[in-house]
Amino acid sequence: MYYANLILEILNKIDKIDDQKKYNNVKGRALFYRLWTYYQLAQIYCLPYSEQNIGKPGLPLRDDTDLDVKLIRSTIGQTYLQMKNDVSESIQLLDETSINMYQPNRRAALMLLSRVNLIMADYKSALHNSDEAIKLNGKLLNYNNLDLTKAYPFLLL
């Protein structure tokens, strides 16, 4: 999370942007990684998302790199709102595909938003976001067609 916030701080200080597409991708990736970190931490250290738990302690939300700032815990509702805001912005900034398969792209951000929506019991939005992600690639993996005798039955895309 520190590195994602550092990148976002540096990007905000840039006056002249030579390559807008590259700038958008770097910012989108930083937002994605910050969201991914919040998502993982929320699954471990927060109560499950529900209407009863929405006001209970969530995560301390960081948006800067100052390590001396005293942090207070947000609510679970604020934590999930921050996650949804980060991923929504990253979806707008990221390319549909990435050169490196280990870097996030728009499809990965849509699927992560779908996952967050599932946790929040917003099933209609989760279905919409997963459908949008599938439209970007158009492929679903049929597990019945995997050759389980191979050491690595999944092909790297």
C-alpha positions in Angstrom: 0.0 0.0 0.0 2.9 2.4 0.8 4.3 2.0 -2.8 0.9 2.5 -4.3 0.4 5.7 -2.3 3.9 6.9 -3.2 3.2 6.4 -6.9 -0.1 8.3 -6.6 1.7 11.2 -4.7 4.4 11.4 -7.4 1.8 11.3 -10.2 -0.1 14.2 -8.6 3.0 16.3 -8.7 3.6 16.0 -12.4 2.8 19.2 -14.2 3.2 18.2 -17.8 2.1 14.7 -19.0 3.8 13.6 -22.2 2.1 10.2 -22.6 -1.5 10.3 -21.2 -2.1 6.6 -21.8 1.0 5.6 -19.9 0.1 8.0 -17.1 -3.4 6.6 -16.8 -2.1 3.0 -16.7 0.4 3.7 -14.0 -2.2 5.5 -11.9 -4.8 2.8 -12.5 -2.4 0.1 -11.5 -1.5 2.0 -8.3 -5.2 2.4 -7.4 -5.7 -1.3 -8.2 -2.9 -2.5 -5.9 -4.1 -0.2 -3.1 -7.6 -1.7 -3.5 -6.2 -5.2 -3.6 -4.3 -4.5 -0.3 -7.4 -3.1 1.3 -9.5 -6.0 0.1 -7.1 -8.6 1.6 -6.7 -6.8 4.9 -10.5 -6.4 5.2 -11.0 -10.1 4.8 -8.5 -10.8 7.6 -9.0 -8.0 10.1 -12.6 -6.8 9.7 -15.9 -8.3 10.5 -17.9 -9.5 7.5 -19.7 -6.8 5.6 -23.3 -6.7 6.6 -25.9 -4.1 7.5 -25.3 -4.9 11.2 -21.6 -4.5 10.9 -21.4 -1.4 8.6 -20.7 1.0 11.5 -18.2 -1.3 13.3 -14.4 -0.7 13.0 -12.9 -1.2 9.6 -9.4 -0.5 8.4 -7.3 2.7 8.9 -7.4 4.3 5.4 -4.2 5.7 4.2 -3.9 8.0 1.2 -0.4 9.3 1.8 3.1 8.1 2.6 3.6 10.0 5.9 4.4 7.3 8.4 4.1 9.7 11.4 0.4 10.4 10.9 -1.7 8.9 13.7 -4.3 6.7 12.0 -7.8 5.9 13.3 -9.9 3.0 12.1 -12.6 3.8 9.7 -15.9 2.0 9.7 -16.5 -1.1 7.6 -18.8 0.9 5.4 -16.1 3.6 4.8 -13.6 0.8 4.1 -15.7 -0.8 1.4 -16.6 2.7 0.0 -12.9 3.4 -0.4 -12.4 0.1 -2.1 -15.3 0.8 -4.6 -14.0 4.3 -5.3 -10.4 3.1 -6.0 -11.6 0.3 -8.3 -14.1 2.5 -10.1 -11.4 5.0 -10.9 -8.9 2.3 -11.9 -11.4 0.8 -14.4 -11.6 4.2 -16.2 -7.8 4.5 -16.3 -6.6 1.0 -17.2 -6.3 -0.5 -20.7 -8.4 -3.5 -21.6 -5.3 -5.7 -21.8 -1.8 -5.5 -20.4 1.5 -6.4 -22.0 2.6 -8.4 -18.9 0.0 -10.9 -17.7 0.9 -10.1 -14.1 -0.1 -6.5 -14.3 -3.7 -5.4 -13.7 -5.9 -4.4 -16.6 -9.5 -3.3 -16.9 -10.8 -6.9 -16.9 -9.0 -7.6 -13.6 -10.4 -4.4 -12.1 -13.9 -5.3 -13.2 -13.6 -8.8 -11.7 -12.3 -7.4 -8.4 -15.2 -4.9 -8.3 -17.5 -7.8 -8.9 -16.0 -9.6 -6.0 -16.3 -6.6 -3.7 -20.0 -6.2 -4.8 -20.6 -9.9 -4.0 -19.2 -9.4 -0.5 -21.5 -6.3 -0.1 -24.5 -8.5 -1.3 -25.0 -6.2 -4.3 -25.6 -9.1 -6.6 -27.0 -7.1 -9.5 -23.9 -5.0 -9.8 -21.6 -8.0 -9.3 -23.3 -9.8 -12.2 -23.1 -6.6 -14.4 -19.4 -6.1 -13.7 -18.5 -9.8 -14.3 -20.5 -9.7 -17.6 -18.6 -6.6 -18.6 -15.3 -8.3 -17.8 -16.3 -11.4 -19.9 -17.2 -9.1 -22.8 -13.7 -7.7 -22.9 -12.2 -11.2 -23.4 -15.1 -13.3 -24.5 -13.6 -16.5 -23.1 -14.7 -18.7 -20.2 -12.7 -21.6 -19.0 -14.4 -25.0 -19.0 -12.9 -27.0 -16.2 -14.3 -30.2 -17.8 -11.8 -29.8 -20.7 -8.7 -29.6 -18.6 -6.1 -32.4 -18.8 -5.6 -33.2 -15.2 -2.7 -35.6 -16.0 -0.5 -32.6 -16.8 1.6 -31.0 -14.2 0.2 -27.6 -15.3 -3.2 -28.1 -16.8 -3.9 -24.3 -17.2 -2.4 -22.5 -20.1 -0.8 -19.1 -19.5 -2.7 -16.5 -21.5 
